[in-house]
Amino acid sequence: MATTDIPITGDSIRLGQLLKFASLVEDGADARAVIESGEVEVNGEVETRRGRQLRDGDTVTYAGETVRVAIDA
């Protein structure tokens, strides 16, 4: 499974925002639902906090897709 880099500005991004930004979910309500139901992994571990701060190099897996946070320099 290939990992897609998602470039962000700034030092971090919240998990819910990243799911929307990477087009893994349609909107914030979808992000909240899949995170709270334990369907999202951060760095290989289930994460249920929508506000989890992600930083450069963190990986997020949902629905068989993995994306990696990349600071846009």
VMD Tcl script that builds the backbone (N, CA, C; Angstrom):
set m [mol new atoms 219]
animate dup $m
set s [atomselect $m all]
$s set {name element resname resid chain x y z} {
  {N N MET 1 A 0.841 -1.179 0.000}
  {CA C MET 1 A 0.000 0.000 0.000}
  {C C MET 1 A 0.886 1.241 0.000}
  {N N ALA 2 A 0.642 2.132 -0.925}
  {CA C ALA 2 A 1.442 3.341 -1.058}
  {C C ALA 2 A 0.986 4.399 -0.053}
  {N N THR 3 A 1.923 5.204 0.404}
  {CA C THR 3 A 1.628 6.307 1.304}
  {C C THR 3 A 1.702 7.599 0.514}
  {N N THR 4 A 0.687 8.428 0.662}
  {CA C THR 4 A 0.630 9.703 -0.030}
  {C C THR 4 A 1.003 10.819 0.935}
  {N N ASP 5 A 1.961 11.672 0.544}
  {CA C ASP 5 A 2.320 12.823 1.367}
  {C C ASP 5 A 1.280 13.918 1.189}
  {N N ILE 6 A 0.830 14.492 2.302}
  {CA C ILE 6 A -0.116 15.596 2.285}
  {C C ILE 6 A 0.608 16.824 2.837}
  {N N PRO 7 A 0.966 17.778 1.945}
  {CA C PRO 7 A 1.690 18.965 2.406}
  {C C PRO 7 A 0.765 19.915 3.161}
  {N N ILE 8 A 1.222 20.385 4.312}
  {CA C ILE 8 A 0.460 21.361 5.091}
  {C C ILE 8 A 1.329 22.579 5.353}
  {N N THR 9 A 0.677 23.700 5.632}
  {CA C THR 9 A 1.409 24.887 6.066}
  {C C THR 9 A 1.317 24.940 7.579}
  {N N GLY 10 A 2.288 25.491 8.217}
  {CA C GLY 10 A 2.308 25.510 9.673}
  {C C GLY 10 A 2.975 24.266 10.223}
  {N N ASP 11 A 2.994 24.182 11.551}
  {CA C ASP 11 A 3.709 23.091 12.227}
  {C C ASP 11 A 2.861 21.849 12.454}
  {N N SER 12 A 1.522 22.018 12.485}
  {CA C SER 12 A 0.666 20.878 12.797}
  {C C SER 12 A -0.716 21.059 12.180}
  {N N ILE 13 A -1.488 19.974 12.217}
  {CA C ILE 13 A -2.866 19.981 11.730}
  {C C ILE 13 A -3.647 18.989 12.587}
  {N N ARG 14 A -4.907 19.294 12.838}
  {CA C ARG 14 A -5.738 18.371 13.622}
  {C C ARG 14 A -6.163 17.200 12.753}
  {N N LEU 15 A -6.381 16.062 13.410}
  {CA C LEU 15 A -6.721 14.828 12.700}
  {C C LEU 15 A -7.972 14.997 11.837}
  {N N GLY 16 A -9.018 15.568 12.385}
  {CA C GLY 16 A -10.247 15.765 11.621}
  {C C GLY 16 A -10.028 16.621 10.395}
  {N N GLN 17 A -9.217 17.668 10.548}
  {CA C GLN 17 A -8.911 18.548 9.420}
  {C C GLN 17 A -8.126 17.807 8.344}
  {N N LEU 18 A -7.177 16.983 8.758}
  {CA C LEU 18 A -6.373 16.251 7.781}
  {C C LEU 18 A -7.228 15.287 6.969}
  {N N LEU 19 A -8.150 14.598 7.630}
  {CA C LEU 19 A -9.012 13.663 6.902}
  {C C LEU 19 A -9.797 14.384 5.809}
  {N N LYS 20 A -10.287 15.586 6.120}
  {CA C LYS 20 A -11.017 16.373 5.114}
  {C C LYS 20 A -10.059 16.880 4.038}
  {N N PHE 21 A -8.924 17.428 4.449}
  {CA C PHE 21 A -7.952 18.008 3.517}
  {C C PHE 21 A -7.424 16.968 2.534}
  {N N ALA 22 A -7.263 15.728 3.000}
  {CA C ALA 22 A -6.748 14.647 2.156}
  {C C ALA 22 A -7.859 13.968 1.358}
  {N N SER 23 A -9.094 14.476 1.495}
  {CA C SER 23 A -10.268 13.932 0.796}
  {C C SER 23 A -10.561 12.481 1.174}
  {N N LEU 24 A -10.251 12.116 2.415}
  {CA C LEU 24 A -10.573 10.772 2.894}
  {C C LEU 24 A -12.008 10.718 3.413}
  {N N VAL 25 A -12.540 11.878 3.803}
  {CA C VAL 25 A -13.947 11.999 4.207}
  {C C VAL 25 A -14.524 13.245 3.545}
  {N N GLU 26 A -15.864 13.323 3.516}
  {CA C GLU 26 A -16.543 14.449 2.867}
  {C C GLU 26 A -16.515 15.721 3.703}
  {N N ASP 27 A -16.782 15.589 5.013}
  {CA C ASP 27 A -16.903 16.790 5.845}
  {C C ASP 27 A -16.561 16.478 7.298}
  {N N GLY 28 A -16.696 17.495 8.137}
  {CA C GLY 28 A -16.345 17.340 9.538}
  {C C GLY 28 A -17.188 16.306 10.268}
  {N N ALA 29 A -18.469 16.213 9.907}
  {CA C ALA 29 A -19.340 15.226 10.550}
  {C C ALA 29 A -18.871 13.806 10.243}
  {N N ASP 30 A -18.477 13.567 8.992}
  {CA C ASP 30 A -17.947 12.257 8.614}
  {C C ASP 30 A -16.648 11.972 9.369}
  {N N ALA 31 A -15.774 12.979 9.453}
  {CA C ALA 31 A -14.501 12.817 10.156}
  {C C ALA 31 A -14.752 12.424 11.606}
  {N N ARG 32 A -15.660 13.141 12.258}
  {CA C ARG 32 A -15.966 12.853 13.660}
  {C C ARG 32 A -16.478 11.423 13.824}
  {N N ALA 33 A -17.384 11.013 12.940}
  {CA C ALA 33 A -17.980 9.678 13.042}
  {C C ALA 33 A -16.934 8.570 12.904}
  {N N VAL 34 A -16.077 8.659 11.904}
  {CA C VAL 34 A -15.108 7.577 11.679}
  {C C VAL 34 A -14.020 7.567 12.746}
  {N N ILE 35 A -13.658 8.751 13.257}
  {CA C ILE 35 A -12.646 8.809 14.320}
  {C C ILE 35 A -13.213 8.229 15.611}
  {N N GLU 36 A -14.409 8.667 15.996}
  {CA C GLU 36 A -14.997 8.204 17.256}
  {C C GLU 36 A -15.326 6.709 17.240}
  {N N SER 37 A -15.557 6.150 16.044}
  {CA C SER 37 A -15.868 4.726 15.964}
  {C C SER 37 A -14.608 3.853 15.884}
  {N N GLY 38 A -13.432 4.476 15.965}
  {CA C GLY 38 A -12.186 3.714 16.011}
  {C C GLY 38 A -11.693 3.211 14.671}
  {N N GLU 39 A -12.120 3.859 13.574}
  {CA C GLU 39 A -11.731 3.413 12.237}
  {C C GLU 39 A -10.443 4.056 11.723}
  {N N VAL 40 A -9.872 4.977 12.489}
  {CA C VAL 40 A -8.704 5.739 12.041}
  {C C VAL 40 A -7.495 5.386 12.898}
  {N N GLU 41 A -6.362 5.173 12.240}
  {CA C GLU 41 A -5.113 4.918 12.951}
  {C C GLU 41 A -4.138 6.058 12.703}
  {N N VAL 42 A -3.421 6.432 13.762}
  {CA C VAL 42 A -2.347 7.411 13.657}
  {C C VAL 42 A -1.069 6.696 14.070}
  {N N ASN 43 A -0.108 6.678 13.176}
  {CA C ASN 43 A 1.168 6.001 13.427}
  {C C ASN 43 A 0.956 4.552 13.879}
  {N N GLY 44 A -0.034 3.885 13.274}
  {CA C GLY 44 A -0.266 2.472 13.525}
  {C C GLY 44 A -1.129 2.147 14.728}
  {N N GLU 45 A -1.621 3.168 15.447}
  {CA C GLU 45 A -2.461 2.931 16.617}
  {C C GLU 45 A -3.804 3.623 16.447}
  {N N VAL 46 A -4.885 2.969 16.896}
  {CA C VAL 46 A -6.221 3.550 16.790}
  {C C VAL 46 A -6.263 4.865 17.562}
  {N N GLU 47 A -6.830 5.893 16.934}
  {CA C GLU 47 A -6.950 7.212 17.557}
  {C C GLU 47 A -8.417 7.629 17.545}
  {N N THR 48 A -8.945 8.022 18.702}
  {CA C THR 48 A -10.351 8.412 18.790}
  {C C THR 48 A -10.537 9.887 19.133}
  {N N ARG 49 A -9.448 10.643 19.126}
  {CA C ARG 49 A -9.534 12.083 19.412}
  {C C ARG 49 A -9.445 12.870 18.105}
  {N N ARG 50 A -10.537 13.529 17.760}
  {CA C ARG 50 A -10.596 14.300 16.512}
  {C C ARG 50 A -9.586 15.445 16.521}
  {N N GLY 51 A -9.318 16.006 17.706}
  {CA C GLY 51 A -8.409 17.144 17.812}
  {C C GLY 51 A -6.948 16.777 17.940}
  {N N ARG 52 A -6.619 15.499 17.814}
  {CA C ARG 52 A -5.216 15.053 17.903}
  {C C ARG 52 A -4.356 15.879 16.960}
  {N N GLN 53 A -3.288 16.459 17.493}
  {CA C GLN 53 A -2.381 17.273 16.684}
  {C C GLN 53 A -1.398 16.364 15.947}
  {N N LEU 54 A -1.344 16.531 14.641}
  {CA C LEU 54 A -0.420 15.753 13.815}
  {C C LEU 54 A 0.724 16.649 13.373}
  {N N ARG 55 A 1.909 16.085 13.345}
  {CA C ARG 55 A 3.102 16.844 12.970}
  {C C ARG 55 A 3.816 16.150 11.808}
  {N N ASP 56 A 4.827 16.789 11.304}
  {CA C ASP 56 A 5.589 16.289 10.163}
  {C C ASP 56 A 5.989 14.830 10.361}
  {N N GLY 57 A 5.656 13.983 9.393}
  {CA C GLY 57 A 6.037 12.580 9.433}
  {C C GLY 57 A 4.984 11.650 10.010}
  {N N ASP 58 A 3.972 12.195 10.707}
  {CA C ASP 58 A 2.904 11.341 11.242}
  {C C ASP 58 A 2.123 10.715 10.096}
  {N N THR 59 A 1.704 9.466 10.272}
  {CA C THR 59 A 0.903 8.794 9.257}
  {C C THR 59 A -0.503 8.546 9.786}
  {N N VAL 60 A -1.469 8.632 8.868}
  {CA C VAL 60 A -2.874 8.399 9.194}
  {C C VAL 60 A -3.406 7.372 8.210}
  {N N THR 61 A -4.057 6.340 8.740}
  {CA C THR 61 A -4.638 5.297 7.894}
  {C C THR 61 A -6.141 5.230 8.144}
  {N N TYR 62 A -6.897 5.245 7.041}
  {CA C TYR 62 A -8.349 5.113 7.104}
  {C C TYR 62 A -8.832 4.486 5.803}
  {N N ALA 63 A -9.720 3.530 5.914}
  {CA C ALA 63 A -10.353 2.878 4.751}
  {C C ALA 63 A -9.317 2.356 3.752}
  {N N GLY 64 A -8.228 1.797 4.260}
  {CA C GLY 64 A -7.221 1.207 3.398}
  {C C GLY 64 A -6.267 2.188 2.745}
  {N N GLU 65 A -6.392 3.472 3.077}
  {CA C GLU 65 A -5.490 4.479 2.519}
  {C C GLU 65 A -4.631 5.062 3.628}
  {N N THR 66 A -3.360 5.287 3.313}
  {CA C THR 66 A -2.441 5.885 4.289}
  {C C THR 66 A -1.886 7.175 3.721}
  {N N VAL 67 A -1.937 8.232 4.554}
  {CA C VAL 67 A -1.359 9.519 4.173}
  {C C VAL 67 A -0.350 9.914 5.247}
  {N N ARG 68 A 0.638 10.710 4.837}
  {CA C ARG 68 A 1.680 11.167 5.756}
  {C C ARG 68 A 1.710 12.693 5.740}
  {N N VAL 69 A 1.770 13.276 6.927}
  {CA C VAL 69 A 1.847 14.738 7.065}
  {C C VAL 69 A 3.233 15.188 6.604}
  {N N ALA 70 A 3.263 16.182 5.741}
  {CA C ALA 70 A 4.534 16.718 5.248}
  {C C ALA 70 A 4.466 18.246 5.336}
  {N N ILE 71 A 5.379 18.854 6.078}
  {CA C ILE 71 A 5.401 20.302 6.181}
  {C C ILE 71 A 5.820 20.879 4.838}
  {N N ASP 72 A 4.996 21.780 4.323}
  {CA C ASP 72 A 5.247 22.421 3.023}
  {C C ASP 72 A 6.224 23.566 3.240}
  {N N ALA 73 A 7.478 23.327 2.900}
  {CA C ALA 73 A 8.516 24.333 3.176}
  {C C ALA 73 A 8.632 25.349 2.075}
}
mol reanalyze $m
mol bondsrecalc $m
mol representation Tube
mol addrep $m
